[in-house]
């Protein structure tokens, strides 16, 4: 996840992420255990994908601060047409490329090793995304500026959905005025929300 990392270190250990449903149901994939990577828990992912199920088939997805790639991989497994994964960690992006190859999905998953804010700086010249996953590192203040860039760079359009995870003890973020809160739940220290772009 393009993370503003302080003292982040790569270890020799590995983490695992399990795909819940779809074509790759129950597949378990490895990724480097970088100390600030926390894949979205299964229960939260199940709720999220119940929310977005009507939009998912054939959709274009953008997984920002991708980390293990859990959200984008789950989307592809459940029928998304394309997923772009963005993260600044070379080790994580290398593992994600390998996992896409293992799943025979290299053609539908694009892996971009870049800082999220820098990646979004350029205006999107292609089609706007149908679904954006935003799970940034906590306590780093990324949610509002990233959403401003998504809106200002034509990355989303009317009807696009934006999924956001942030600390449950923080107030609701100030997002672009035409984004409407569709769903919200809290699980422990995590608040997760779905917004629809107007």
N, C-alpha and C positions, 0 to 999 in steps of 0.2 A: 504494500500500500504506500504510495508516495507518502512517506511519513516524515515529519520533522523529527528525525531520530536523534536522540542524545544518548550516547553510550550504548547504542543498539549494537549488539554483537551477534554474529552468526555462531551457532554451536554445531557440534557434530551430531546432535540429536535430530530426530525428525518428528514432525507432527503428522496427523492423519485427518482427512476429511472424508465423510461418507456421503454419497449422493443418495437422497431420500427416495426419489420417485422418477418415473420416466424410463427412457431407453437404457439408462445406466444405473437403474435402481440397485441399491446396495453395494455399488462399486466403492471401494475404499482406496483413496489416493494419498500418496505421501507428499509432504512439502517440507522445506527446511524449517527448523524450529527457531525462527528469529523471535527475540523475546517480546516484541510488542504485537505480534500477530495473534489475533483471537478470532478464528472463524465463527461466523454467526451460528449459534446453536441450532440443532435439528428442530427443536420445537418452534423456535422463532422462524426458521426458514419455512417450515410447514405452513404456519399462519400466513406469512408473506405470500407464498405461492398460491394459497387459496384465494387471497385478495386479488392477485393479478392474473389468475387463470384465464379469464375471457380475452385478455389482450395478448397473451403469450404466444400462441401459434404463429410462426413466421415473423415474429417481431425482431426489431433491431435493438440490442441491449448494450449499455455502456456500464462497465463495472469499474468504478473509481476506487483507488486505494485497495486494489483487488486482493493483495495478499495471497492466500491459498487459492483464490479463484472460486471459492465455494458458491457464491451467489450466481456468477455468470455460468459456471458449469451446471448448476442445478437448472438454470433457465434453458440452456441448450438441451439438457437431458429431457426436459418437458416440452420441447418443440419450438423454442426460439429459433429464428432463422440465422441470426448472426450475433456474436458477442465480442466486444472489444474490451480487453482487460488492460488497465493502466496502473502501473506501480513503479516506484523508483528502485526497488530491490532487485539487483541482478540475479541473486540466488533464487529468489521466489519466482521471477519471471522465467528463468531457465527451467525450473521444475514444472511450471505451468505449461510451457511449451511441450515438455516431455509428456506430461499427463494428457494433453490434447492429442498428441501423436498416439499414445497408448489407446485412447478412446476412438481413434480414427476420425478425429474431429478437427484436424488442423485447418481444414478449409472453411470451417464455420467460426473458428475462434481466432481473433487477431490479438497478439500479445505486444504491448507497447511498454518498453522500459523508459519511463519518463516521470518527471515530477508532475503531479496532477495539475497544479496551478499553471505551470508553464504549458502543459499540453492543451489546456483550455483557453490559453491566451489567444490563440489564432481562431478566427471565426470559422465555424464548421462549414465547409464548402459542399459537403455531401448531404445526404438525406438526414433530417433530424431523427434523433433516437425516439423509439417508442417507450422505452423503459430504462431508467437510470438507477443504479444502485450506488448509494453513497454511505460508506461505512468507514469514516476517517479515524485516525488515532484520537483517543480521548484527550481532553484538556489541551488541545492544540488550536482551537478556534477556527477550524476549517469550514464548518457547515455553511455559514452565511456567505463568506466570499466565494466558495465554490458554486453555490446556487446562483449568486449574482452573475458569475461568468457563464454558467449554463444558459441562463436566460438571455444574457447579452450577446452571446456568440452563436445564436441560432442552433444550439445543440438540442433544444426541445421545441415542441410545437403544441398547439392546442390539442388536448387529449393525451399528451404524453404523461406518463406516471413517473414520479421520482420517489424512491424509497430512501429514507434517512434513518440512521441510527445515531443516537447521542446519549449523553449522560442523563439519567432520569432526574437528577437533582438540579438540572438547569431549566430555565424557562423555555417556552416554545421559541424556536429561532425566528428571527425577522426575515421572512423570505419574500421573493417578488410578489407584488400585490395581486397578480392574477393567478397565483397558485392557491388552490383550495385544499384544505385538509380533508382527506377522504376517510382514513382509518388511523387509529393510534392505539397502541398497547404498551404496557410496561412489563418487563421481566427482570426483577432484581434491580440492578444498577443501570439497566439499559432501557431507554425509551425508543420505540421504533414506530415510524409513521410513514404513511403513504399520502403523497400529494398529487393532485391532478392539475396540470397546466391548463389555464383558461385561454 
